[in-house]
Amino acid sequence: MAKTQRAISPATQAALRLLGLQIAVARRERRWTLVELAERVGVTVPTLRRVESGDPSVGIGVAFETATVLGIPLFHQDGDRRRVETRRLDDRLAALPQAVRSSRTVNDDF
């Protein structure tokens, strides 16, 4: 069964490439091989190659864990600020409806 290719926006492609490049640079600056980093992250070398190349099919958790292991900042570095932002967004989400329905178009052409 063939994989279905999803359309990826240019902005997403650029962000994935940037994160992959940051990961590749950080790994090489630490003089870690692909095998060493893959073991630390708990993935295979081919998966790590896909992370470094910015492959959009790699799970976000794998990409984020790889960045974290290498010390690449994700969101706010300050743990307190991350917690405040998380609480703020939790509160905002709680105030919004849990389910969102498609808006119906009103035919007012009479």
PyMOL CGO cylinders between C-alpha atoms (Angstrom):
from pymol import cmd
from pymol.cgo import CYLINDER

trace = [
    CYLINDER, 0.00, 0.00, 0.00, 1.55, 3.30, -1.11, 0.3, 1, 1, 1, 1, 1, 1,
    CYLINDER, 1.55, 3.30, -1.11, 1.89, 6.22, 1.27, 0.3, 1, 1, 1, 1, 1, 1,
    CYLINDER, 1.89, 6.22, 1.27, -0.28, 9.21, 0.47, 0.3, 1, 1, 1, 1, 1, 1,
    CYLINDER, -0.28, 9.21, 0.47, 1.70, 12.42, 0.10, 0.3, 1, 1, 1, 1, 1, 1,
    CYLINDER, 1.70, 12.42, 0.10, 0.20, 15.36, 1.95, 0.3, 1, 1, 1, 1, 1, 1,
    CYLINDER, 0.20, 15.36, 1.95, 0.68, 18.88, 0.68, 0.3, 1, 1, 1, 1, 1, 1,
    CYLINDER, 0.68, 18.88, 0.68, 3.09, 20.74, 2.96, 0.3, 1, 1, 1, 1, 1, 1,
    CYLINDER, 3.09, 20.74, 2.96, 3.09, 24.54, 2.96, 0.3, 1, 1, 1, 1, 1, 1,
    CYLINDER, 3.09, 24.54, 2.96, 6.34, 26.38, 2.16, 0.3, 1, 1, 1, 1, 1, 1,
    CYLINDER, 6.34, 26.38, 2.16, 6.40, 27.83, 5.70, 0.3, 1, 1, 1, 1, 1, 1,
    CYLINDER, 6.40, 27.83, 5.70, 6.20, 24.33, 7.22, 0.3, 1, 1, 1, 1, 1, 1,
    CYLINDER, 6.20, 24.33, 7.22, 8.87, 23.04, 4.86, 0.3, 1, 1, 1, 1, 1, 1,
    CYLINDER, 8.87, 23.04, 4.86, 11.15, 25.92, 5.82, 0.3, 1, 1, 1, 1, 1, 1,
    CYLINDER, 11.15, 25.92, 5.82, 10.59, 25.33, 9.55, 0.3, 1, 1, 1, 1, 1, 1,
    CYLINDER, 10.59, 25.33, 9.55, 11.30, 21.60, 9.21, 0.3, 1, 1, 1, 1, 1, 1,
    CYLINDER, 11.30, 21.60, 9.21, 14.46, 22.31, 7.23, 0.3, 1, 1, 1, 1, 1, 1,
    CYLINDER, 14.46, 22.31, 7.23, 15.59, 24.86, 9.84, 0.3, 1, 1, 1, 1, 1, 1,
    CYLINDER, 15.59, 24.86, 9.84, 15.05, 22.44, 12.74, 0.3, 1, 1, 1, 1, 1, 1,
    CYLINDER, 15.05, 22.44, 12.74, 16.80, 19.66, 10.82, 0.3, 1, 1, 1, 1, 1, 1,
    CYLINDER, 16.80, 19.66, 10.82, 19.79, 21.90, 10.12, 0.3, 1, 1, 1, 1, 1, 1,
    CYLINDER, 19.79, 21.90, 10.12, 19.94, 23.02, 13.77, 0.3, 1, 1, 1, 1, 1, 1,
    CYLINDER, 19.94, 23.02, 13.77, 19.95, 19.37, 14.83, 0.3, 1, 1, 1, 1, 1, 1,
    CYLINDER, 19.95, 19.37, 14.83, 22.65, 18.41, 12.31, 0.3, 1, 1, 1, 1, 1, 1,
    CYLINDER, 22.65, 18.41, 12.31, 24.88, 21.32, 13.34, 0.3, 1, 1, 1, 1, 1, 1,
    CYLINDER, 24.88, 21.32, 13.34, 24.43, 20.67, 17.08, 0.3, 1, 1, 1, 1, 1, 1,
    CYLINDER, 24.43, 20.67, 17.08, 25.21, 16.97, 16.63, 0.3, 1, 1, 1, 1, 1, 1,
    CYLINDER, 25.21, 16.97, 16.63, 28.35, 17.66, 14.63, 0.3, 1, 1, 1, 1, 1, 1,
    CYLINDER, 28.35, 17.66, 14.63, 29.50, 20.39, 17.03, 0.3, 1, 1, 1, 1, 1, 1,
    CYLINDER, 29.50, 20.39, 17.03, 29.30, 17.79, 19.82, 0.3, 1, 1, 1, 1, 1, 1,
    CYLINDER, 29.30, 17.79, 19.82, 31.17, 15.37, 17.55, 0.3, 1, 1, 1, 1, 1, 1,
    CYLINDER, 31.17, 15.37, 17.55, 28.43, 12.76, 17.96, 0.3, 1, 1, 1, 1, 1, 1,
    CYLINDER, 28.43, 12.76, 17.96, 27.88, 10.22, 15.23, 0.3, 1, 1, 1, 1, 1, 1,
    CYLINDER, 27.88, 10.22, 15.23, 24.43, 9.46, 13.90, 0.3, 1, 1, 1, 1, 1, 1,
    CYLINDER, 24.43, 9.46, 13.90, 24.62, 6.16, 15.78, 0.3, 1, 1, 1, 1, 1, 1,
    CYLINDER, 24.62, 6.16, 15.78, 25.45, 7.88, 19.09, 0.3, 1, 1, 1, 1, 1, 1,
    CYLINDER, 25.45, 7.88, 19.09, 22.62, 10.40, 18.81, 0.3, 1, 1, 1, 1, 1, 1,
    CYLINDER, 22.62, 10.40, 18.81, 20.14, 7.76, 17.60, 0.3, 1, 1, 1, 1, 1, 1,
    CYLINDER, 20.14, 7.76, 17.60, 20.94, 5.68, 20.70, 0.3, 1, 1, 1, 1, 1, 1,
    CYLINDER, 20.94, 5.68, 20.70, 20.47, 8.69, 23.00, 0.3, 1, 1, 1, 1, 1, 1,
    CYLINDER, 20.47, 8.69, 23.00, 17.13, 9.57, 21.40, 0.3, 1, 1, 1, 1, 1, 1,
    CYLINDER, 17.13, 9.57, 21.40, 16.00, 5.94, 21.09, 0.3, 1, 1, 1, 1, 1, 1,
    CYLINDER, 16.00, 5.94, 21.09, 15.45, 5.87, 17.33, 0.3, 1, 1, 1, 1, 1, 1,
    CYLINDER, 15.45, 5.87, 17.33, 17.11, 4.25, 14.35, 0.3, 1, 1, 1, 1, 1, 1,
    CYLINDER, 17.11, 4.25, 14.35, 19.80, 5.93, 12.28, 0.3, 1, 1, 1, 1, 1, 1,
    CYLINDER, 19.80, 5.93, 12.28, 17.51, 6.17, 9.21, 0.3, 1, 1, 1, 1, 1, 1,
    CYLINDER, 17.51, 6.17, 9.21, 14.90, 7.97, 11.36, 0.3, 1, 1, 1, 1, 1, 1,
    CYLINDER, 14.90, 7.97, 11.36, 17.55, 10.38, 12.61, 0.3, 1, 1, 1, 1, 1, 1,
    CYLINDER, 17.55, 10.38, 12.61, 18.66, 11.05, 9.02, 0.3, 1, 1, 1, 1, 1, 1,
    CYLINDER, 18.66, 11.05, 9.02, 15.03, 11.91, 8.21, 0.3, 1, 1, 1, 1, 1, 1,
    CYLINDER, 15.03, 11.91, 8.21, 14.92, 14.31, 11.19, 0.3, 1, 1, 1, 1, 1, 1,
    CYLINDER, 14.92, 14.31, 11.19, 18.08, 16.05, 10.02, 0.3, 1, 1, 1, 1, 1, 1,
    CYLINDER, 18.08, 16.05, 10.02, 16.75, 16.34, 6.48, 0.3, 1, 1, 1, 1, 1, 1,
    CYLINDER, 16.75, 16.34, 6.48, 13.49, 17.92, 7.69, 0.3, 1, 1, 1, 1, 1, 1,
    CYLINDER, 13.49, 17.92, 7.69, 11.28, 15.05, 6.55, 0.3, 1, 1, 1, 1, 1, 1,
    CYLINDER, 11.28, 15.05, 6.55, 7.67, 15.99, 7.44, 0.3, 1, 1, 1, 1, 1, 1,
    CYLINDER, 7.67, 15.99, 7.44, 6.69, 12.35, 8.03, 0.3, 1, 1, 1, 1, 1, 1,
    CYLINDER, 6.69, 12.35, 8.03, 8.83, 12.10, 11.17, 0.3, 1, 1, 1, 1, 1, 1,
    CYLINDER, 8.83, 12.10, 11.17, 6.78, 12.27, 14.36, 0.3, 1, 1, 1, 1, 1, 1,
    CYLINDER, 6.78, 12.27, 14.36, 6.89, 15.61, 16.15, 0.3, 1, 1, 1, 1, 1, 1,
    CYLINDER, 6.89, 15.61, 16.15, 7.82, 13.86, 19.39, 0.3, 1, 1, 1, 1, 1, 1,
    CYLINDER, 7.82, 13.86, 19.39, 10.92, 12.34, 17.78, 0.3, 1, 1, 1, 1, 1, 1,
    CYLINDER, 10.92, 12.34, 17.78, 11.98, 15.68, 16.30, 0.3, 1, 1, 1, 1, 1, 1,
    CYLINDER, 11.98, 15.68, 16.30, 11.40, 17.53, 19.58, 0.3, 1, 1, 1, 1, 1, 1,
    CYLINDER, 11.40, 17.53, 19.58, 13.19, 14.87, 21.66, 0.3, 1, 1, 1, 1, 1, 1,
    CYLINDER, 13.19, 14.87, 21.66, 16.17, 15.03, 19.31, 0.3, 1, 1, 1, 1, 1, 1,
    CYLINDER, 16.17, 15.03, 19.31, 16.30, 18.80, 19.68, 0.3, 1, 1, 1, 1, 1, 1,
    CYLINDER, 16.30, 18.80, 19.68, 15.97, 18.54, 23.46, 0.3, 1, 1, 1, 1, 1, 1,
    CYLINDER, 15.97, 18.54, 23.46, 18.78, 15.97, 23.75, 0.3, 1, 1, 1, 1, 1, 1,
    CYLINDER, 18.78, 15.97, 23.75, 21.00, 18.38, 21.81, 0.3, 1, 1, 1, 1, 1, 1,
    CYLINDER, 21.00, 18.38, 21.81, 19.98, 21.41, 23.88, 0.3, 1, 1, 1, 1, 1, 1,
    CYLINDER, 19.98, 21.41, 23.88, 18.18, 23.17, 21.03, 0.3, 1, 1, 1, 1, 1, 1,
    CYLINDER, 18.18, 23.17, 21.03, 15.60, 25.55, 22.52, 0.3, 1, 1, 1, 1, 1, 1,
    CYLINDER, 15.60, 25.55, 22.52, 11.94, 24.74, 21.96, 0.3, 1, 1, 1, 1, 1, 1,
    CYLINDER, 11.94, 24.74, 21.96, 9.51, 27.50, 22.90, 0.3, 1, 1, 1, 1, 1, 1,
    CYLINDER, 9.51, 27.50, 22.90, 10.56, 29.20, 26.14, 0.3, 1, 1, 1, 1, 1, 1,
    CYLINDER, 10.56, 29.20, 26.14, 13.74, 28.01, 27.80, 0.3, 1, 1, 1, 1, 1, 1,
    CYLINDER, 13.74, 28.01, 27.80, 12.57, 29.17, 31.20, 0.3, 1, 1, 1, 1, 1, 1,
    CYLINDER, 12.57, 29.17, 31.20, 10.47, 26.40, 32.78, 0.3, 1, 1, 1, 1, 1, 1,
    CYLINDER, 10.47, 26.40, 32.78, 8.39, 28.88, 34.78, 0.3, 1, 1, 1, 1, 1, 1,
    CYLINDER, 8.39, 28.88, 34.78, 7.51, 30.83, 31.65, 0.3, 1, 1, 1, 1, 1, 1,
    CYLINDER, 7.51, 30.83, 31.65, 6.55, 27.62, 29.83, 0.3, 1, 1, 1, 1, 1, 1,
    CYLINDER, 6.55, 27.62, 29.83, 4.26, 26.65, 32.73, 0.3, 1, 1, 1, 1, 1, 1,
    CYLINDER, 4.26, 26.65, 32.73, 2.64, 30.11, 32.77, 0.3, 1, 1, 1, 1, 1, 1,
    CYLINDER, 2.64, 30.11, 32.77, 2.08, 29.97, 29.01, 0.3, 1, 1, 1, 1, 1, 1,
    CYLINDER, 2.08, 29.97, 29.01, 0.68, 26.44, 29.26, 0.3, 1, 1, 1, 1, 1, 1,
    CYLINDER, 0.68, 26.44, 29.26, -1.74, 27.49, 32.02, 0.3, 1, 1, 1, 1, 1, 1,
    CYLINDER, -1.74, 27.49, 32.02, -2.79, 30.54, 30.03, 0.3, 1, 1, 1, 1, 1, 1,
    CYLINDER, -2.79, 30.54, 30.03, -3.57, 28.43, 26.98, 0.3, 1, 1, 1, 1, 1, 1,
    CYLINDER, -3.57, 28.43, 26.98, -5.32, 25.77, 29.10, 0.3, 1, 1, 1, 1, 1, 1,
    CYLINDER, -5.32, 25.77, 29.10, -7.56, 28.51, 30.53, 0.3, 1, 1, 1, 1, 1, 1,
    CYLINDER, -7.56, 28.51, 30.53, -8.22, 29.95, 27.08, 0.3, 1, 1, 1, 1, 1, 1,
    CYLINDER, -8.22, 29.95, 27.08, -9.06, 26.51, 25.69, 0.3, 1, 1, 1, 1, 1, 1,
    CYLINDER, -9.06, 26.51, 25.69, -11.43, 25.82, 28.60, 0.3, 1, 1, 1, 1, 1, 1,
    CYLINDER, -11.43, 25.82, 28.60, -13.39, 28.96, 27.69, 0.3, 1, 1, 1, 1, 1, 1,
    CYLINDER, -13.39, 28.96, 27.69, -13.87, 27.81, 24.10, 0.3, 1, 1, 1, 1, 1, 1,
    CYLINDER, -13.87, 27.81, 24.10, -16.46, 25.26, 22.94, 0.3, 1, 1, 1, 1, 1, 1,
    CYLINDER, -16.46, 25.26, 22.94, -15.23, 21.66, 23.05, 0.3, 1, 1, 1, 1, 1, 1,
    CYLINDER, -15.23, 21.66, 23.05, -16.67, 20.85, 19.64, 0.3, 1, 1, 1, 1, 1, 1,
    CYLINDER, -16.67, 20.85, 19.64, -16.55, 23.09, 16.63, 0.3, 1, 1, 1, 1, 1, 1,
    CYLINDER, -16.55, 23.09, 16.63, -19.15, 22.72, 13.91, 0.3, 1, 1, 1, 1, 1, 1,
    CYLINDER, -19.15, 22.72, 13.91, -18.85, 23.84, 10.35, 0.3, 1, 1, 1, 1, 1, 1,
    CYLINDER, -18.85, 23.84, 10.35, -20.53, 27.13, 9.77, 0.3, 1, 1, 1, 1, 1, 1,
    CYLINDER, -20.53, 27.13, 9.77, -23.62, 26.85, 7.63, 0.3, 1, 1, 1, 1, 1, 1,
    CYLINDER, -23.62, 26.85, 7.63, -23.99, 29.25, 4.78, 0.3, 1, 1, 1, 1, 1, 1,
    CYLINDER, -23.99, 29.25, 4.78, -27.18, 31.23, 4.93, 0.3, 1, 1, 1, 1, 1, 1,
    CYLINDER, -27.18, 31.23, 4.93, -29.02, 31.66, 1.67, 0.3, 1, 1, 1, 1, 1, 1,
    CYLINDER, -29.02, 31.66, 1.67, -30.44, 35.16, 2.02, 0.3, 1, 1, 1, 1, 1, 1,
    CYLINDER, -30.44, 35.16, 2.02, -30.85, 35.62, -1.71, 0.3, 1, 1, 1, 1, 1, 1,
    CYLINDER, -30.85, 35.62, -1.71, -34.65, 35.94, -1.91, 0.3, 1, 1, 1, 1, 1, 1,
]
cmd.load_cgo(trace, "trace")
